[in-house]
């Protein structure tokens, strides 16, 4: 990039630009000023934009000719002397130019900017065969906004930089709710979803997702929210793919392998991508339609130097898509890195004082996007594996475990977990599974315990169908992990090999020396049910449900040295899901946090306190350590927390 301005220059350049902009009162002078701004901020020389000045465009469909003020790549600049007075005229001009460009290249993703060189308003076309209108998606004001935000906003549209060091703010600007990429990808997803949403397979995915999210946010979520979360999951998958493959060669890119998980499975990570709720976009009927847009999306992400990812990259865009009022409704607050690090250090130091040299097992039962998990990984790496990286990977994956009820948060937590492992992945000798699960550790889904000897098993409901897992397998979390991986492989082969049951069962029976005949019989019955569900068009999401639903049971049987994290912060009166509130009240009484005669205190009771007790009861080993970030109100003289403080 030529003429790159340093961060110190931005403020000076913009202030100087604003002084001139206030005095320029002709259309031509504003055009010149705009070209100077592009050169000074982004190194875009006049010769780079010369052919786009007063560019002739025409529409055969609408029967008009016109000249754009500036057409740079796919961006139309419509320059106005007085943006407030001329805005409507500018919007009409943009609509015409969008139509002309759409006729010349229907695949082009055009963006329009109306500007007086101080205010910039961004628009995209709404297209249904032809351009029907335009839609505003974001704006910036050079007099009022922060210089860094201005540069990021403009560059997110221009995409002038390459090999950008990624950070959370930059990712939000370039790919968040106000970005052209987000707008176009959501439109693409909406068009695809409309074609498949009425099928039974897609209806099941949406219904299961809604069940989770209604518990998470206390209200029925929208289909728009489902598509927004799908967008973020795609973004996460592609960035992790780029981080692992470490290649900027476009000829080697494999967007399909990244999104289906095939690339990660070959690499040796079995569950970063699962046949979960967000996999609908891979449906055969629409994938060819969306694939070109996904490939463009991947190429845009290649502007980042993914080798330099060193933080929770997704936190800002996650909090933007899962809006603040929704997160806080259920007490979901982002934990600062320094606080997670300090909390874990305190717990670890105490553990080492009583168990010197022992590597502790750590679980976060409400892990969110994985802040505590990644800090736990760094902690164990720095303390135990500075000179022994070869052993570190398998030990960390066994010792650092998490779960969250929010499926979107879990996808991000898994991605952050992989990024925290970093170079340790090069030492893997076998397939690894990221131990982060979509599960409610406070109120686990009902699982029937089938105790008719000799076949003791747990039954998970799959729309009225029984999926069985032998009780004995849950006693050994490594054995359970291997079993799920074998089931996944058999299901994948069943789908890819034209639904050949014998071939899939043969695959499942390979390398099963750790399982007894009784265990195999139960699991093959489950596998047969999964095949039936696939045959009925009720999709393969049920293996995803099975593998995650049982996580709390595995945690209970295993127990951990340290239970750490940030539990939900929400007073009972704000808990909108009535069945969940009733269950929480029952747990409050069972733990003696409130006397049955003091039920008037329920409304102010903090979920964090009962979650604390439940986590200690279910997941903490005897003499283990719990390290939670708790609301300050717990430490005050509030009557509803008096018993909690006594118990502790």
ABEGO torsion letter per residue (X at the ends): XBGBBBAAAAAAAAAAAAAAAAABABAAAAAAAAAAAAAAAAGBBAAAAAAABGBBBBBAAAGBBBBBABBBEABBBBBBABAAAAAAAAAAAAAAAAAAAAAABAABBBBBBBBAGABBBBBBBBBBGBBABBBBABBBBAAABBAAAAAAAAAAAAGABBGBBBBAAAAAAAABAABAAAAAAAAAAAAAAAAAAABAAAAAAAAAAAAAAAAAAGBBBBAAAAAAAAAAAAAAAAAAAAAAAGBABAAABBAAAAAAGAAAAAAGBAAABBBBAAAAAABAAAAAAAAAAAAAAAAAAAABBAAABABBAAAAAAAAABBAAAAAAAGBBBBBAAAAAAAAAAAAAAAAAABBGBBBBBBBABAEAGAAAAAAAAAAAAAAAAABAAAAAAAAAAABBBBBABAAAAAAAAAAAAAAAEAAAAABABBBBBBBBBBBAABBBBBBBBABOABBBBBBBBGGBBBBBBAAAAABAAAAAAAAAAAAAAAAAAAAAGGBAAAAAAAAABGAAABBAAAAAAAAAAAAAAAAAAAAGAEAAAAAAAAAAAAAAAAAAAEBABBBEBBBBBBAAABABAAAAAAAAAAAAAAGABBAAAAAAAAABBAAAAAAAAAAAAABBBGBBBBBBBBAAAABABAAAAAAAAAX
